[in-house]
C-alpha cells in the first residue's frame, strides 16, 4: 500500500500542493526521500527516525521510500518533516488512511518528537481551503493559520498528541484565530514645527499613495516627518491585511498568530544589498519592497544606496509586482508600496548655506543628486525641498494639526477612491489608475486641459510626468472633497512636481 498525505511548496506567496507518498516494501532496510528535495528535506528522515524512536515506534526492517510529487518541483525547508512522518505512520497503520488523505500537513520535528513552528502557515491554510482539506500545523502557528475560516486547523504540540488525536484518546479542538495585533503608539505630526509644505506633501502622498522625495540639509526634519507617516495612514482593509500577512508569514514575522491592521513601515539601511531590497537569495525570498506591500518603504540617504539597487526599483514602482528569477526559481511577489525617499542636497549637506558649504558648491549638489537617475527621478510624484527650521521657531509651542486630524481627511479621500474604483479590482488608489480608468477619473474642462498642456510644455514634462500630475491633482481634489479637478488643484500638483529653483525650458515660448 502507498500511503498519501499532502503538504505545500512555496513559489512566492503561492503555496503549491505537494503529494507526499510513502511506500514500505520488502528489501534491504533503507529510508529514502525522493522528489527533488533540498538538504533540509533530505535530512528529515533522521529527524523522523529519532522522533518515532522517542515514541517507542520502531521502523520495520524494510525499504521505506517517500516521494514528494510533483517530482520536478523543488522542495525546500524543514516543514516537510511532519508530512513525511504522517505518511509513514499511515503506511504503518497507525493513522487512518482517509484522515491522512484529507489533510495538508506542515511542521518541523525535533528529535524528541516536538513540532517546531515553521513560516508560511497562513498561505498554507489558504491552499488547504482551496483543496477543501484541513491543515495540520505546529501549535505555535495554529492561531495564525486559523484566520482562514474556510479551513479547519489542527495544531498539535508534538507527534504523540497527533497520534492520540487520530486514535480518539485525546481529540484536539480546532485552533482559534489569534488576536488582532494592538495598534502601535505612533509619533504625532503636531510635534513637527514648521515644514508645512512637507507636511502637505506627505498628506497628499498618504491619500493617493504617491511616491515622494524629500531633499533638505541635515537636521531639517526629513526623517522626523517620515517617521510620522504610520500615524496618518488609514488602516488596512481586511483583504489588504490578508495579503500583507501572507508575505510576513513567509518570513516568520507574525507575532503570536496575530494579524495587524496597521500598514507596514519598512526602513532599510543604505548598505542593504539588492536581494535584501528587491528579493532573492538562495530561496528567492521576498525583499523589503514586498514586506512594505500596502504600506510605506522609507529609504533614508537615498543617493547612498548602491546604484544597482536604486535602478531595480524602477519596474516594481510601475507594476506593483516584482519577479525574482534565479536558475532554480522564478517567483512573483506583490509590492504596491509608498516610497518615501530622503536625500541631502549634496554630499556635505550644506549647499544652501555659504558659511558651511564646501568649495565645490553648487556643482557638488548636481553631482550628488545625479546618483538618482533621470528615469527613477521621473517616478517621484512629489519632490519637496525641506529647508532648515529657524531656531526661533523651535521655541514656539506646537500648534500644527495632529496626526488624527490629518488622518481623518486622508481616510475620507481614500473612501472616495474606493467608491470611484469599485468596478476595477486592480485599482485601489489614484496612483494605480491608468488608461481609460485614469481618463474617466480625471476629466478636465477646456481651461484645465489648456493650463496643464502649457505647464507640461513649459517644464518639459515626460508623458509619465504628465499623467502623474493628473493623478496627484485628482488626490488633491479628493482631499478637498471636490468632484472635479480645478485649476488650483493642477497648480499645486505641478508645484510639487517641479523642485523649487528649477527654471522652465527656455526653448518653449
N, C-alpha and C positions, 0 to 999 in steps of 0.2 A: 504494500500500500504506500502511496505517496501522500504525505500529509501536507496540507496547504493552509497558509495564513497570508496576511498582506501587511505591507509596510509602504513607505514612500521614499522617493529620492527627490532632492530639491534641484530645480532648474530656475534660478532666480527666486521669486516669491511663489512660483508654482510648485505644488507637491505632486509629482508624478507617481502613479500607483506602481508598486513592485510586488510581484507574487513570490512569496518565499516558500519553496518546495523542499521537503525533506524526505529522503528515502533511506530506510535501514535494510540492507541486503546482506546476504551471506558473502563471505570473503575475508581477506586479511583485515584485521582491525585497523580502522583508519577514520579520520574525521576531516572532511574536505569541504571548503566553501568555494563555489564557482559562480560565475556570472559577472565578471569584470569588477571584483571588489578591490578597494584600495587597502593599504596596510592595516588601517584601523579595523576594517571589516574582516580581513583575514585573521587577525588576532582574536576575533570574537570567539572562535572555537575554544581557546584556552580559558577565557573568562566564563563561558558557558559550562565547560567541563568542571571548573572549580566551583561554580555556583551550585550545580547539581550535586556534586560531591558533598558540599556543605549541608544539603538537604537529605543526605544519605540515599541519593538516587544514583545507582551505578549505570554507566553506559554499557550496553551489550557488546560483546566481543565480535562485532560485525563491522561492515563497511558503511559508514554514515556519510551521505552526500547531501549537501544543502546547495540548492540552485536559486539564484536571485534573477528572476525573469522580469523584463526582457534582458537577455544576456549582453546586448550591445550598449546598454546604458550604464555609464559609470556609477558605482555605488560608493559613497563616501560617508564617513562618520561612524561613531560608535552607537548610534541609535538603532542599528540593526541587531544588537546583542539580544534584546528581548524577543523580537520576532523569530530569530533563529532558535532561541531556547523554546519558544512556544510551539514552533513547528516540530521540533524534536520531541517534546513532551507529548504532542498529539500523535506522532508516529509510534511512540511507546505506549499509547493507550491511556495516558494519564489526564488528557484533556479531550473532551468530546470533539469529534471532527467538525460537526456543524457549527459549534461555538467558535472554533478557530477560523473557519471559512468566512464568517460574518464579522470579522474583527480586522481593524487596521491597528498595528502594534508598533510602538517605538519606545526605546529606552535603553540606557546603558546598564550593564550588570557589573557589580563589584564582585570580588572573589568570595564574599560571604553572602551572596545572593540578594543584596540590597539593590534597588532600582534607582539609578542615579539620574538626576534631571538632564535633559538634552534640549538644545534650542530647536525651534521650529514646530512646536506642538500646535500652535494656533493655525497655521496653514495646513498642517496635517489633519486637524479636525475638519477644516473646510473640505479637504479631499475626501475624508470619510463620509461626510454628509452627502456629497455628490454621488458617492457609490452606494448610498443607503446602508452604510455599515457603522458600527460603533468604533470608538477609539479607546485603546488601552495604552496608557502613558504613565510616566512616573507620578507619584503622589504630589511632588512639588510643582508639577506642571498642570495638574488637573484643573485648578481654578482658572488658569489661562485658557485652556482648550474649551472649557465649558461655556465660554462666551458664545460659541457657535451652538445655538439652540437646537439646530436640526440634527445634531449628532449626540448620542449617548456617550458619556465619557466615564470610563472606569480607571481609577488611579490607585493602584496598589503600592504599598511601601516597599515590598520585597517579593521575590518569586514565590515564597511559601504562601503569602497572602493571596496571590493569584491562583495558586493551586487549590487552596481552601475555598475560594470563591466558586470555582468551577465544580468542585466536589459537593458543594452545598453546605459545607461545615460552617463557613462564616462568609455569607454573601455581602459583597461590598455595595454600598449605596453609590449611585451616580454622583460624580463631582458637581459642585455648585460654582457658578461664576464668582470670580474674585470681586473685591470692591473697586469702584471707580477711584482711581488714584486722586488723593486730595489735591486741590489747587496749590501750586507753589506760591510763596509770597514774592510778588514781583515788585520791582522798583517803580516809583511813580514818576511820570513825566513832569509833574509840577516841581520836582527837585532840580530840574534843569533851568538855570537862569539865563535869559536871553535866548538866542538861537531860534527865534520864532519862525524864520523861513525854513530851517532844517526840520523843525517840528512839523510844520505844514507838509513838507515833502514826505516825511515818514507816515503821516496820516493818509496821504494820497496813496503811498506805496502799500500800506496795510489794507486799504479799502479795495484796491483793484489788483493786488499782487504785482506791482510794478518794480522792476529791478532798479536799485538806487546806488549811486556813487557819491560818497561824502569826501570832499577834499578840503583839508584845513591843516593849519600848523599844529605841532604837538601841544596837547593840553587844551585844545579848543572845545573838546566835548564830543568828538565823533564816537568813541567807544561808549561813552556815557549815554548818548542818545540811542545807540543801537541796543544797549542792554535793557532799555525800557520798551522795546518792541513787544515782548511777550505780554505786557500789561495792556496793550491796546488792540491786540489781535482777537477776533471773535473765536469762540470755542469750536472745536472740530465737530462736524456733523457726524451722526452715527456711522455713515458709510466711510467718511474720511478717517474716523478713529479706527475702524477695522482695517483699512488699507495701511495706515501708518503702523498699527500694532503688528501686522503680519511681517513687515520689514524688521521691526525691532525684535520680534520673536525669533527671527532667523539669527539675530546677533546675540540673543540671550539678554536683552536689555529690559524686559518686562519684569518689574519687581513685584513679588508676592501675587502673581497672577492678575494684577490689576491693569485695567486699560485706562489710559489718560485721555481726557477730552481737551487737554491743552495742546496747542500746536508746538511741535519740537523747535528748539532753538539750538543750532549747532554752530560752534565757533572754532574751527580747526586752526592750528598754528601754521605760520607761513613756511615752516620746514616740512610740512606734510608731503608725502610722496603722491604721485599720480594715482596709484592704486588706492591709497587712503582717501583721496578726494572723490575720485570717479568710480572706484570699484575695481576689483581684480584680485590679484594674489593667487595662491595655489588653488583655492577652491572657488575662484571667481565670485567673491562675496561682494555685498553692497558697500558703497563708499559713503562719504559724508553727504553728498548731494542726494542720495536716496534716503539716508537717515533723516534728512531735513524735509522729506516729502510732506507736502501740505503745511510746511512751517517755514522757518527762516534759516538761511545759511549766512552767517556773518563772517566775512573774511577781512580781518584787520590787516593793516600793512599790505594791501593788495598787490602793489608792484613788486613786493619782496618774494612773492610766490614764484616758483620756477616757471619760466616762460611756457614750457610744455604743459604744465598743469593748467595754466590760465587758458591756453588755446583749446584744451579739451572741454572747457565749459561751454563753448560756443554752440555745439549741436544740442546738448541737453537743455540749454536755456530755450531753444526754439521749439523742440519737440516734446519736452516733458518726460522723455524716456532716455535711458542710456543702455546701450548694448555692449556688454563686456565679452569680447571674443578672445578665446585662448585656443591653444592647439587641441585641448580635450574638452572644451566647454564653450558654449555660445548662449549666454543668458541675457535676459532683459529685465531691468529694474525701473519702476516708475520714479520720477524725480521732479515733480512740479513743486518747486521751491521758490521762495522770495529771496533774491540775492541782495544783501546789503554789504557793500564794499567800502572800506575806508582807506584813504591814502593821504600821505603828506604831499604838499605841493612840489617838494624837491627832496633831495637826499638829506640835506641838513634840516629841512622843515621850516626855515625862516626866510623864505624868498621874499615875502611881502614886507619884512622888517629890515630896513637897510642897516641898522646897527648890529644885527645878528647874522645877516645873510653872508654866505661865503663869497669868495672873489669871483665865482663863475656865474653868479646871479645876473640876469634871469635865465641864461642858457641852461643852467643846471635843471631848472624846472621842466623844460621841454624834453631834455634828455631822460629825466627820471620818469615822467609820465608816458614817454614813448615805449616803456616796457609793457604798457597796456596797448595792444594792437588796435588799429582802426576798426576792424570787424567786431572785436569784442566791445570796444567803447560804444559802438553803434547800438549795441543791445541793451544799454542802460537807458531806461525811460526817463529817469530823473537824475540830474547831475547838480549837486548842491555845493556851493562854497560855504565852508564853516569857519568864519573869521574868529579870532580870539575875542574873549569876553573881557570888557574893561574891568579893572579891579574895583572901580566904584560900584559896578553892578553886582559884584559878588556879595556886598554887604546889604543889599536890598532884600527884604523878606520875599520868599517865593510867593508869586501871585498869579502864575500862569494856570492854565487849565490842567486838571488832574487827568490821569490815565483813564479813569472811569468816564469822565465827560467825553473824552476823545473816542473811547471805545463805543460809546452809545451811538455816535454819528457813524462810525465805521460799520457797526452792526446793521444800522438802518440802510446804509449804502449796499452792504452785502445782500440784504433781503431783497432790495430792488433788482440786483443782478440775478439772484436765484429765480425770481419771478420772470425776469426777461428771458432767461435762457432755459426755462423749464423744459422746452421741447428739444433741447440739444444736450444730450447726456455728456458729451465730451467737453462742454464749455461750462465752467463754474463761475468764473470771474471775467472781468473785462479784458484782462491780459490774455485770456485764451481765445477771444473772438478773432475770427479771420474770415476772409472771403465774403460770401453773401451774408453771413451772420453779423460780421462787423459792419457791413454797409447798412444793414437794416437797423442796427443799434445806434449808428452814428449819423443819421441823416441830417445834413446841413442845409440851411437855406442858402440862396444865392450869395448873400452878403458874407456869410460864414465861410462858404466854399472859396470865394474870391480872396478873403483875408488869409486863409490857410495856404492857398496856392502862392500868393505873394510872399508869405513868410518862408515857404519851402524854397522858393527861388532865391530869396534874399540871403538865406542862411545855408543854401546848398544842401538841403536835407536829402538823404537817400530815400528810396521807396520804403525801406523798413522804418526809417525815422519818421516819414510822413504818417504811416499807419500807427506807429507807436504814439505819436502826438494825438491822433484821433482817440486811441484807447484811453490815454491819460485824461483828455478833455471829457470823455464820457464818465470817467470816475469822478472828476471834479464836479460835474453836473449832478451825479448821484449823491455826492456828499451834500450838495446844496438842495437836494430834493427836487431838482428841475427835470422835467420830462424831456426837454430838448437841449441840445448843446448850443450855447450862446457864444458871442464873440469874446466875452471876458473869460470864459472857460478855456477857449482856444489860446488866448493870450497867455494865461497862466501856465498852460501846458507847454507852450513854446518857450516861456521864460525858464522853465526847469530843464528843457532840452538843450538850451544854449548856455554854457557857463558864462558867468559874468566876465566882461572884458573881451569876449570874442567879437571880432569885427565881422561885418557882413561881407559876403562875396562881392568884391568891387567890380567884377566883370558883369554883374547883373545891374541893369539900370534901375 
